[in-house]
Amino acid sequence: MSPFWIVAIVLIFLVVAGIAAWCAAGITILLQRSVYPKRVTIQMPLSVAEAGGTEVKFPSASADAMLSGWFVPAQSRSVQGAVLCCHGMSQTREQMIEWSASLWKAGFHVLLFDFRAVGESEGHRATGGFMETQDVIGAVEYLASRPDCAGLKIGALGFSMGGSSAILAAAEEPRIRAVVTHAAYATLDSAIAARCRFHFGILAPIVEAGFRVFGRKHFHAPPAEIVPIRVAAELAPRPLFVLHGEKDPIVPPHNAYDLYAAAGEPRFLRLIKDGDHEPDHAHTEEIHAEVVAFFEKYLGGEVCSANCASQREKVGLA
């Protein structure tokens, strides 16, 4: 064999081996982040402490994990309702602090908590929304059991997996009276495919197929069973407010359109200009005011802040 072909074969082998190693690393990282996220210790920030936040623990509705969180009381004499804040995949309750601050300042009790297997909550593996749905229901049961929440309407606000879990939970739990999602996926299958395309480009089909095959023994349930769009219509006549970044590459905007189309009235859709799959794009005074106005209308009844009416009119809530 000529030296040319020897070199060519070696180069081809190295390229194939490099691609295989890259794909294997990608599959491993995806499994680690989505099923076995890294544990972190959480310190209560000064803003939460100064607002009267307290450490709380409560069981998931599935009774297989104790969940940790912070309860923050409304910073007003007139309490409008209670809102539970649901973080995204591989994150913790800390991701929802900015949303929570706007809500407790507007007169809502707020519960921030860690889903199973992340932060300081119990659990050995995350499930992409399948068992997290039971965690949301457990949070509702905890709020309903508190004397200071007696008689209050309960809402849910969630980012990405947290938003999808809130929709799934609301379909089971009628005490969730209003839902706001930011970057929620309509199906977990489509979110996995989009994430693989974003991170691995032309190699995405290989990584996605490997993730599904090697992930079978790690998944609590197949991704195909986690489909919020199937139950979105069951929320009606309770309202759904869908927020989404118009340039989100991880959970593309078609997820927002699909959830909105599947939901019954009242429903609202708000695309965030230039927003990607980062929660920071929603942390503007205008968007926070719209979300507060939404919860004031659907949880607070006739009690409304001075700015509420104008914000309702702006997003069509009047």
VEXFI-997538 format. One record per residue: residue in three letters; x, y, z of N, C-alpha, C in turn. Coordinates in steps of 0.05 Angstrom, whole numbers, plus 32768, in hexadecimal, padded with zeros to 4 digits. Example, Ala and Ser with C-alpha at 12.3 -4.5 7.8 and 13.67 -1.06 7.14 Angstrom:
VEXFI-997538
ALA81087F8E809C80F67FA6809C81087FBE809C;SER81017FD3808E81117FEB808F81028001809D;
***
This chain:
VEXFI-997538
MET80117FE88000800080008000801280198000;SER800A802C7FEF801B80447FED801980568006;PRO802D8066800B802C807880228014808A8021;PHE800B809280097FF480A480077FDB80978014;TRP7FD6807D800D7FBE807080187FC1806B8036;ILE7FD98065803E7FDD8061805B7FD6807B806A;VAL7FE0809280607FDA80AB806D7FBC80B1806C;ALA7FB080AC80557F9380B180527F8380A08065;ILE7F8A808680687F7B8075807A7F7E807E8097;VAL7F978086809E7F9B809080BA7F8B80A980BF;LEU7F8B80BB80AC7F7B80D480AF7F5E80CE80B2;ILE7F5480BC80A17F3780B580A27F3180A980BD;PHE7F43809780C77F3E808B80E17F3E80A080F7;LEU7F5080B380F67F5180C8810A7F3880D9810A;VAL7F2F80E080F27F1680F080EF7EFE80E180FB;VAL7EFC80C880F37EE580B880FD7EE680B5811B;ALA7EFF80B081257F0280AD81427EFC80C78151;GLY7F0480DD81457EFE80F781517EE180FD8152;ILE7ED380F7813B7EB680FB813B7EA880E98150;ALA7EB180D081517EA580BE81657EA980C88181;ALA7EC280D181877EC780DB81A27EB780F481A8;TRP7EB4810681947EA4811E81987E878117819D;CYS7E7D8104818E7E6180FD81927E5C80EF81AD;ALA7E6F80DD81B47E6D80D081CE7E6E80E481E5;ALA7E8080F881E37E81810D81F77E67811C81F8;GLY7E5C812281E17E43813181E07E2C812281ED;ILE7E2B810881E87E1680F781F47E1980F78213;THR7E3280F4821C7E3780F382387E2F810D8246;ILE7E36812482397E30813E82457E1281428246;LEU7E04813B82307DE7813E82307DDA812E8246;LEU7DE3811582497DD88104825F7DDE8110827A;GLN7DF6811A827E7DFD812582987DEC813E829E;ARG7DE9814F828B7DDA8168828F7DBC81638293;SER7DB2815182837D94814E82837D8A81398298;VAL7D9B8126829F7D92811182B17DA0811282CD;TYR7DBA811882CC7DC9811982E57DD7813482E8;PRO7DC8814A82EB7DD4816482ED7DE581678306;LYS7DF9817883047E0C817C831A7DFD81898332;ARG7E03817E834A7DF7818983627E0681A2836B;VAL7DF781B583757E0381CD83807DF681D4839B;THR7E0681E283AB7DFB81EC83C57DF1820883C0;ILE7DDA820E83CB7DCD822783C67DCC823883DF;GLN7DD5825083DD7DD3826483F37DBD827883ED;MET7DAD827D84017D97829183FD7DA382AC83F8;PRO7D9C82B983E17DA782D383DC7D9B82E983EE;LEU7DA982FF83F07DA0831484027D85831E83FA;SER7D7F832083E07D65832B83D87D4E831983E2;VAL7D5282FF83E17D3D82ED83EB7D3A82EF8409;ALA7D5182F084177D5182F284347D43830C843E;GLU7D4A832284317D3F833C84397D21833D8433;ALA7D17832D84207CFB832C841A7CEC8319842D;GLY7CFA830D84407CED82FC84537CEC82DF844A;GLY7CFD82D784377CFE82BC842D7D0682A88443;THR7CFB829084427D01827B84557D0782618445;GLU7D18825084517D1E823684457D068224844A;VAL7CFE821584367CE7820284397CEE81E8842C;LYS7CE181D384357CE381B984297CC781AD8427;PHE7CC2819E84127CA88191840E7CAC817A83FB;PRO7C99816683FC7C9C814F83EB7C91815483CF;SER7C9D814783BB7C91814583A17C77813683A4;ALA7C64813B83917C4B812D83927C4E810F838E;SER7C65810783827C6A80EB837E7C7580DE8398;ALA7C7B80EE83AC7C8580E583C67C9F80D683C6;ASP7CAF80DA83B07CC980CD83AF7CE080E083B1;ALA7CDB80FA83B77CF1810D83BA7CE7812583CB;MET7CF8812D83DE7CF3814683EC7D00815D83DD;LEU7CF1817283D97CFA818883C97D0181A083DB;SER7D1581AF83D37D1E81C683E37D1881E083D4;GLY7D1181F583E47D0B820E83D77D0B822683EA;TRP7D03823C83E07CFF825583F07CE2825E83ED;PHE7CD6826484037CBC827284027CC0828F8408;VAL7CB782A183F77CBA82BE83FB7C9E82CA83FC;PRO7C9882D884127C7D82E484157C7A82FD8404;ALA7C61830283FD7C5B831A83EE7C63833383FD;GLN7C6E834683EF7C77835F83FC7C62837583FA;SER7C4A836E84027C34838284027C1F83788415;ARG7C0E838A841F7BF9838384317BE483718424;SER7BDF8377840B7BCA836883FC7BD8835383EB;VAL7BD3833983F17BDF832383E37BCE831B83CC;GLN7BDA831A83B47BCB8315839C7BC882F88395;GLY7BDA82E8839F7BDB82CB83987BF682C0839E;ALA7BFA82A783957C14829A839A7C1E828F837F;VAL7C378291837A7C43828883617C5B82768367;LEU7C5C825F835A7C73824E835D7C8482518344;CYS7C9F825283487CB1825883327CC2823F832D;CYS7CC2823683147CCE821D830C7CE5822182F9;HIS7CFD821983017D15821E82F17D18820A82DA;GLY7D2C820F82CA7D3281FF82B37D4481E782B9;MET7D4881D682A47D5881BE82A77D7581C482B0;SER7D7E81B582C37D9A81B782CE7D9F81D082DE;GLN7D8A81E082E37D8C81F882F27D8181F4830E;THR7D7F820A831D7D74820983387D608220833C;ARG7D55822283547D428238835A7D4E82538356;GLU7D69825583577D76826F83547D70827B8339;GLN7D6B826B83257D658275830A7D4C8286830A;MET7D3A8283831E7D208290831D7D1F82A88331;ILE7D3582B0833C7D3582C683507D2A82E08344;GLU7D3382E8832C7D2A830183217D0C8302831C;TRP7D0182EC83117CE482EA830E7CD782ED832A;SER7CE182DE833D7CD582DD83577CD482F98364;ALA7CE9830883617CEA8323836E7CD483358363;SER7CCF833483497CB98344833E7C9E833B8349;LEU7C9B8321834E7C82831783577C7D831D8375;TRP7C91831983867C8C831F83A27C89833D83A7;LYS7C96834E83977C93836B83997C7783738391;ALA7C6B8363837F7C50836A83757C3A835F8386;GLY7C418350839B7C2C834783AE7C25832983AB;PHE7C38831A83A17C3482FD839F7C4782EE83B2;HIS7C3C82DA83C07C4E82C783CD7C5C82B783B7;VAL7C7582B183BC7C8582A283A77C92828A83B3;LEU7C91827483A57CA0825C83AC7CB482568396;LEU7CCE8257839C7CE3824F838A7CED82348395;PHE7CF0822083847CFA8206838D7D0B81F98379;ASP7D1B81E683827D2C81D583717D1D81BC8369;PHE7D1C81B7834F7D11819D83467D2281868351;ARG7D18816E834F7D26815783587D418154834B;ALA7D54814A83597D6F8144834F7D81815C8349;VAL7D77817483507D88818C834C7D87819D8366;GLY7D9A81AF83687D9B81C0837F7D9D81B08399;GLU7D8A81B683AB7D8A81A983C57D73819683C9;SER7D65819083B37D4E817D83B47D59816183B2;GLU7D49814E83BC7D50813283BA7D4A8128839D;GLY7D53810F83987D4F8103837E7D6980FC8371;HIS7D6980E783627D8280DD83557D8480E58338;ARG7D6E80EB832B7D7080F2830F7D5981058307;ALA7D60811782F57D4C812982E97D3E811982D2;THR7D26812282CC7D15811382B87D0A812482A2;GLY7D14813C829E7D0B814C82877CEF81568287;GLY7CE28154829F7CC7815D82A27CB3814882AA;PHE7CBB812E82A77CA9811882AD7CA2811882CB;MET7CB6811482DC7CB1811482F97CB181318304;GLU7CBE814382F67CBD815F82FF7CA0816A8300;THR7C8F815F82F07C73816682F17C688160830D;GLN7C70814A83197C67814383347C7481568349;ASP7C8B816083437C98817383557C88818D8355;VAL7C7E8196833E7C6E81AE833C7C5481AA834C;ILE7C48819383497C2F818E83587C34818D8376;GLY7C4B8182837E7C538182839A7C56819F83A4;ALA7C6181B183947C6481CD839B7C4881DA839F;VAL7C3581D2838E7C1A81DD83917C0E81D383AC;GLU7C1281BA83B17C0781AF83CA7C1381BC83E2;TYR7C2D81C283E17C3A81D083F77C2F81EC83FB;LEU7C2C81FB83E57C21821683E77C04821583F3;ALA7BF5820283E97BD9820083F27BD781F9840F;SER7BEC81EC841A7BEB81E484367BF481FB8449;ARG7BFF8210843F7C08822684507BF182388458;PRO7BEF823E84727BD98250847B7BDA826B846D;ASP7BF2827584677BF48290845B7BED828F843D;CYS7BE8827784327BDF827584167BC3826B8414;ALA7BB58268842B7B9A825D842A7B88826F841A;GLY7B7A826384077B67827283F77B73828183E0;LEU7B8D828183DD7B9A828F83C77B9B827E83AE;LYS7B98828B83977B9C827D837E7BB9827A8379;ILE7BC08264836C7BDC825C83677BE2825D8349;GLY7BF9826983437C02826A83277C1D825D8325;ALA7C268257830D7C41824C83087C4F825B82F2;LEU7C69825F82F67C7A826C82E27C92825A82DF;GLY7C98825282C67CAF824082C27CBF824682AA;PHE7CD9824182AC7CEC824482957CF3822A8289;SER7CF18227826F7CF9821082607CEC81F7826B;MET7CFB81E382767CEF81CB82817CDB81D38297;GLY7CE181E882A77CCF81F082BC7CB481F982B1;GLY7CB48207829A7C9B820F828E7C8C81F88283;SER7C9A81E582767C8D81CD826B7C8181BC8282;SER7C9081BA82987C8681AB82AF7C6E81B982BC;ALA7C6D81D382BB7C5681E282C67C3D81DD82B6;ILE7C4081DB829B7C2981D5828A7C1F81B88290;LEU7C3281A582917C2A818A82977C1D818782B2;ALA7C27819682C67C1B819582E17C0081A282E1;ALA7BFD81B882D47BE381C682D47BCD81B582C7;ALA7BD481A482B47BC1819282A87BB6817E82BC;GLU7BC7817782D07BBF816482E57BB4817282FE;GLU7BBD818A83047BB88198831D7BA881B18318;PRO7B8D81B0831D7B7C81C883187B8281E0832A;ARG7B9081DC83407B9681F283527BAB82058345;ILE7BB881FD83307BC9820F83217BB78220830F;ARG7BB3823983167B9F824983097BA9825A82F1;ALA7BC3825C82EE7BCE826C82D87BEB826382D5;VAL7BF4826282BB7C0F825982B57C1D826C82A2;VAL7C36827382A97C47828282977C5F82708291;THR7C66826E82777C7E825F826F7C9182718260;HIS7CAA826C82647CBF827982547CD182648248;ALA7CD28262822E7CE3824F821F7CDB82328225;ALA7CC2822D82297CB98211822E7CB882028214;TYR7CBE81E882167CBC81D781FE7CA181CA81FC;ALA7C9881C781E37C7E81BA81DE7C81819C81E0;THR7C98819181D87C9E817581DB7CBC817381E2;LEU7CC2816081F47CDE815C81FB7CEE815181E4;ASP7CE2814181D37CF0813681BC7CFB814D81AA;SER7CEA816081A57CF3817681937D09818781A1;ALA7D07818A81BB7D1C819981CA7D37818B81C9;ILE7D36817081CB7D4F816181CA7D5C816481AE;ALA7D4B816181997D558164817E7D61817F8179;ALA7D54819481827D5D81AF817E7D7881B4818D;ARG7D7A81AA81A67D9281AE81B57DAA81A081A7;CYS7DA58188819D7DBA8179818E7DC381898175;ARG7DAF819481667DB681A3814E7DC781BC8156;PHE7DC081C9816C7DCE81E181747DEB81DB817C;HIS7DEF81C6818B7E0A81C081957E1B81B08182;PHE7E0F819F81717E1F818C81627E1C818E8144;GLY7E0B81A1813B7E0981A6811E7E03818D810E;ILE7E14818780FA7E0E817180E87E11815680F6;LEU7E1D8155810D7E1F813D811C7E078138812E;ALA7DF5814A812E7DDE814981407DCE812F813E;PRO7DC8812481267DB9810B81257DC880F48133;ILE7DE380F381317DF280DE813E7DF080E1815D;VAL7DF480F981677DF480FE81847DD780F9818E;GLU7DC3810381807DA880FF81897DA180E1818B;ALA7DA880D281767DA280B581767DB180A8818D;GLY7DCA80AF81917DD980A381A77DCE80AA81C2;PHE7DC580C381C57DBA80CC81DE7DA180BC81E5;ARG7D9080B781D07D7880A881D57D7D808B81DB;VAL7D90807F81CD7D96806281D17DA4805E81EC;PHE7DB9806D81F17DC88069820A7DB980758222;GLY7DA68086821D7D98809382337D808082823D;ARG7D79806D822F7D61805E82367D6280548253;LYS7D79804A825B7D7B803F82777D7D8055828C;HIS7D80806E82837D82808582957D6880958297;PHE7D59809682817D4080A582807D2C80998293;HIS7D1D80AA82A17D0680A082B17CEF8099829F;ALA7CEC80A882897CD880A382757CE280AB825A;PRO7CDA809F82447CE380A7822A7CDC80C48225;PRO7CED80D382187CE780F082127CCD80F38202;ALA7CC680DF81F37CAD80E181E37C9480E281F4;GLU7C9780DB820E7C8080DC82207C7D80F7822E;ILE7C90810982297C8F812382377C8681388222;VAL7C6C813D82207C60814C820A7C4C81608215;PRO7C558177821E7C43818C82297C2D81948215;ILE7C33819481FC7C20819D81E87C06818C81E8;ARG7C09817381F07BF2816281F17BDD816A8206;VAL7BE68177821B7BD4817E82317BCF819C8234;ALA7BDB81AC82227BD981C982257BBB81D28224;ALA7BAB81C482157B8F81CC82137B8081C7822D;GLU7B8A81B5823E7B7C81AE82567B7E81C4826B;LEU7B8F81D882677B9181EE827A7B7882008279;ALA7B6D820382617B568215825E7B3F820C826F;PRO7B30821F827B7B31823C82777B46824B8288;ARG7B59823C82937B6F824A82A17B828255828C;PRO7B8F826B82917B9F8279827D7BBC826E827B;LEU7BC6827182637BE2826A825D7BEF8281824F;PHE7C06828A82597C1582A0824E7C3082958245;VAL7C358294822B7C4D8288821F7C61829E8217;LEU7C78829E82257C8E82B0821E7CA4829F8210;HIS7CB182AB81FC7CC5829C81EE7CD882AF81DF;GLY7CF282A981DF7D0582B881CF7D0282B281B2;GLU7D0182C681A17CFC82C281857D1482B68177;LYS7D2C82B481847D4382A881787D4E82918189;ASP7D3D828481987D45826E81A97D4E82568198;PRO7D67824E819A7D718237818A7D6D821C8198;ILE7D69821D81B37D67820581C27D4A81FB81C3;VAL7D38820D81C87D1B820681C67D10821B81B2;PRO7D11821481987D09822881837CED82328187;PRO7CE8824A817C7CCE825881807CB682488177;HIS7CB9823581657CA28226815D7C9582188175;ASN7CA48212818A7C99820781A27C84821A81AE;ALA7C8B823381AF7C78824781BA7C5F824981A9;TYR7C62824A818F7C4B824B817D7C3A82318180;ASP7C47821A81837C38820181857C29820081A0;LEU7C35820981B67C28820981D07C10821C81CF;TYR7C15823481C47C00824881C27BE8823D81B2;ALA7BEE8231819B7BD98226818A7BC982108197;ALA7BD7820081A87BC981EA81B57BB981F281CD;ALA7BC0820981D97BB2821281F17B97821D81EB;GLY7B85821C81FE7B6B822981FC7B6C82458206;GLU7B57825482037B55826F820E7B50826F822C;PRO7B5B8283823A7B6C829982317B898290822E;ARG7B95829982197BB1829282137BBF82AB8208;PHE7BD982AD820D7BE882C482057C0482BB81FC;LEU7C0E82C881E87C2882C281DD7C3982DB81DB;ARG7C5282DA81E57C6382F281E47C7F82E881DC;LEU7C8882F081C47CA382EA81BB7CB6830081C4;ILE7CCD82F881CD7CE1830B81D77CF5831181C1;LYS7CF6832A81B87D07833281A27D24832B81A8;ASP7D31831D81957D4D831581977D53830281AF;GLY7D3E82F881BC7D4282E681D27D4B82CB81CA;ASP7D5F82BF81D87D6782A381D37D5E829381EB;HIS7D6D827D81F17D64826B82077D7282738221;GLU7D71828C82287D7B829682417D6582A6824F;PRO7D6182A182697D4C82AF82777D5082CD8278;ASP7D6882D782767D6E82F382797D5F83058265;HIS7D5882FA824E7D4B830A82397D2E83128242;ALA7D23830382557D08830A825E7D09831D8276;HIS7D21832282807D23833382997D2483508291;THR7D0F835A82867D0C837782807CF483818290;GLU7CF4839A82957CDE83A682A47CC383A18296;GLU7CC383A3827C7CAA83A0826D7C9F8384826F;ILE7CB08370826A7CA78354826B7C9F834C8287;HIS7CAE8354829B7CA7834D82B67C8C835A82BD;ALA7C87837382B47C6E838082BA7C56837182AC;GLU7C5B836682947C46835782877C3F833D8296;VAL7C548330829F7C4F831782AE7C41831C82C9;VAL7C4A833182D77C3D833982EF7C1F834082EA;ALA7C1A834F82D57BFF835682CE7BEE833D82C8;PHE7BFA832A82BB7BEC831182B57BE3830382CF;PHE7BF6830082E27BEF82F382FB7BDC8304830C;GLU7BDF831E830B7BCC833083197BB0832C830F;LYS7BAD832882F57B92832582EA7B86830A82F1;TYR7B9682F582EE7B8B82DA82F17B8E82CD830C;LEU7B9F82D8831D7BA182CF83397B9682E3834D;GLY7B9982FC83477B938311835A7B76831B835A;GLY7B67831383467B4B831D83457B4A833B8341;GLU7B3B834883527B388365834F7B4F8375835B;VAL7B608368836B7B77837683767B8C837A8361;CYS7B948392835C7BA6839883467BB883B0834C;SER7BD183AF83447BE283C583497BDC83DC8337;ALA7BE783F3833C7BE1840B832C7BE98408830F;ASN7BFE83F8830B7C0983F482F07BFC83DD82E1;CYS7BEB83CF82EF7BE083B682E47BCE83BB82CC;ALA7BBC83CE82CD7BA983D282B77BB783D8829C;SER7BCC83E9829E7BD983F182857BE983D98279;GLN7BF483C9828A7C0383B282817BF0839C8275;ARG7BD9839982827BC5838782777BBD838F825B;GLU7BB883A982577BB083B3823D7BC683AE8228;LYS7BDF83B182317BF683AF821E7BF883938213;VAL7BF3837E82247BF68363821A7BDB83558215;GLY7BC6836582147BAC835A820D7B9E834C8224;LEU7BA48352823D7B98834582537B7F8354825D;ALA7B7B836C82547B64837C825E7B4A83708256;
***
